[in-house]
Amino acid sequence: MAESKDVSGYTTIATERDGVYLTVFPPAGKGTPVSIDSVKAELSKYKITPDRSEVIEQAVFQANGKPVKISSVQEQLFVEVDPDEMIAKVTVLPPASEADHFTTIDDVRNALARRKVVFGINENKMSELAAKLAKIASTKDVSESVEMEVAFGVSVVNGQDAQITYLYKKESPVDNQAVVPEQTQDGRVDYRMGHKIDNVTKGMLLARKTPPTKGVPGKSVTGKEMPPMEGKDVELIPNKGVIISPENPNEYIADLEGQVIVKDKKISVLALYEIAGDVNFSTGNIDFIGTVIIKGDVKDGFKVHAGEDIVISGVVEGSELKAGGKITIVGGVSGNDKARIICKGDASVKYIRNAVVEVGGNLSIGQAIMHSKVTCEGKVAVAGPKGVIVGGQIIAGQEVSAALIGSNFATTTEIIVGEVIGIREELQKIDTELKTIAENMDKTKKGMLFLKELHTKLGGNLPADKKELLTKLTRAQFKMISDSKTLTERKIEFQNKEKESLAEKKHCRVVCMGVIYSGVKIVINKVMRQISDELKFCTLTEVDGEIKVGPLKG
């Protein structure tokens, strides 16, 4: 049990509008009680005469800490302290006559002391008040009263709660509120764009914590200390893929590339993004830096882009997939001529129908490739005894294998093996640009010929605007000639690279584990053969500028 402190009794004297009040507080422990003589001495000091002496004796005897009115004399000077004890206001009334005492600034200070106003006294205000009181006394003005706030406490400043600022977010929508897709320039709204993933890279600053503050204590005009409420802390624990900055313990840094997850007071970076169902209007397009796993289908018109792999359990409709790694589609692709599947690594698909496919590695097909354009850096293999390639074009760097190629109906099917895919694409791009230049060159020549004929017809007086146009066309012609020359040189360079690459491709082949139907076009190392009669269980290779048919080889 804590020991009680020894505190002597004490008194306070307060001047109110209806008189003077005395409060006597009892002692504590072994403290000395207030004596009657000490109270009388204090009253005399402040020139206060009680109405009855027995009132003083009774207040000292009771010493109960309650104010007792000891004088009904209406004072000239009043000190009012607001309930919060943050402001003390002085009111000075004029004396009854010019012969009476005029209040001085010393009287004010004594009155403040009696009300225990000991803190925050504004000396500028006191000087202003002293000047007014001195003027009133010098002019013997018994009509003017003065009212002024002269003491001010310091308000308590409570501490601020800790805050977490998330710095990785592209946007800051309200929690659980869908992002409203923006309108396109033609006024349409693409609701497929309504979903965005906050991708982060290793080393990125994810979040910063602002610690709680303790606050600043306040103090009342009576000297009471007012402690502040300290701010509350917020916990954020670095989890998988997140580390604390070595330079700042309140900063959280990504240790992986991926998606940020904040859950249960933990912040993590996951290298994969999983969708439990379909990619549709509820998810919008997906663009993620890591691996994307989709448990359902990818619906028509949507896009899925991944920096790493894409794994899809369902079917891909007329959609666009792009992966920096591998693509696996368990349910196949039914593209409606709109699907576009692109990956830098290998791809494994159950079937492909009416789609454009570009694979940087090898392509494994479980059932069939139908009416599609497939470009593959490595091998294209359609597995199983009924694996079929029918319609469209298959371009592979090394090998194409299937049980059935083409159909009984002589469906146009083209198999090209031995292509260097990157060089082929570049050559196609150059040819397209050269064709465009040739078309523009023809138009320019016709325009220049017309203007020259007009110049002759007008006897050399071609209008100024026509002269300017002829000059522009002439300059354009020279530029197109220069551009055409540059592109032609690049074309020759890539053609030489292609020849060198083809010379290294000694094992390119087409493998048939069943039937190659008539009507199929086979190209190996730039050598073409149109199949006129069915071929069965065979291997096709290029030998000395001819496509040879040999026995089936594993």
Secondary structure as GFF3:
##gff-version 3
##sequence-region A 1 554
A	DSSP	beta_strand	10	16	.	.	.	ID=ss1
A	DSSP	beta_strand	19	25	.	.	.	ID=ss2
A	DSSP	alpha_helix	36	45	.	.	.	ID=ss3
A	DSSP	alpha_helix	53	62	.	.	.	ID=ss4
A	DSSP	beta_strand	67	71	.	.	.	ID=ss5
A	DSSP	beta_strand	77	81	.	.	.	ID=ss6
A	DSSP	beta_strand	87	92	.	.	.	ID=ss7
A	DSSP	alpha_helix	105	114	.	.	.	ID=ss8
A	DSSP	alpha_helix	123	139	.	.	.	ID=ss9
A	DSSP	beta_strand	146	152	.	.	.	ID=ss10
A	DSSP	beta_strand	163	166	.	.	.	ID=ss11
A	DSSP	three_ten_helix	191	193	.	.	.	ID=ss12
A	DSSP	beta_strand	199	200	.	.	.	ID=ss13
A	DSSP	beta_strand	205	210	.	.	.	ID=ss14
A	DSSP	beta_strand	218	219	.	.	.	ID=ss15
A	DSSP	beta_strand	225	226	.	.	.	ID=ss16
A	DSSP	beta_strand	237	238	.	.	.	ID=ss17
A	DSSP	beta_strand	242	244	.	.	.	ID=ss18
A	DSSP	beta_strand	251	254	.	.	.	ID=ss19
A	DSSP	beta_strand	258	263	.	.	.	ID=ss20
A	DSSP	beta_strand	266	270	.	.	.	ID=ss21
A	DSSP	beta_strand	272	275	.	.	.	ID=ss22
A	DSSP	beta_strand	286	288	.	.	.	ID=ss23
A	DSSP	beta_strand	291	294	.	.	.	ID=ss24
A	DSSP	beta_strand	303	306	.	.	.	ID=ss25
A	DSSP	beta_strand	310	312	.	.	.	ID=ss26
A	DSSP	beta_strand	320	323	.	.	.	ID=ss27
A	DSSP	beta_strand	327	329	.	.	.	ID=ss28
A	DSSP	beta_strand	333	343	.	.	.	ID=ss29
A	DSSP	beta_strand	347	359	.	.	.	ID=ss30
A	DSSP	beta_strand	363	376	.	.	.	ID=ss31
A	DSSP	beta_strand	379	382	.	.	.	ID=ss32
A	DSSP	beta_strand	388	396	.	.	.	ID=ss33
A	DSSP	beta_strand	399	405	.	.	.	ID=ss34
A	DSSP	beta_strand	413	417	.	.	.	ID=ss35
A	DSSP	alpha_helix	421	457	.	.	.	ID=ss36
A	DSSP	alpha_helix	464	504	.	.	.	ID=ss37
A	DSSP	beta_strand	509	516	.	.	.	ID=ss38
A	DSSP	beta_strand	520	524	.	.	.	ID=ss39
A	DSSP	beta_strand	527	530	.	.	.	ID=ss40
A	DSSP	beta_strand	535	543	.	.	.	ID=ss41
A	DSSP	beta_strand	546	551	.	.	.	ID=ss42
###
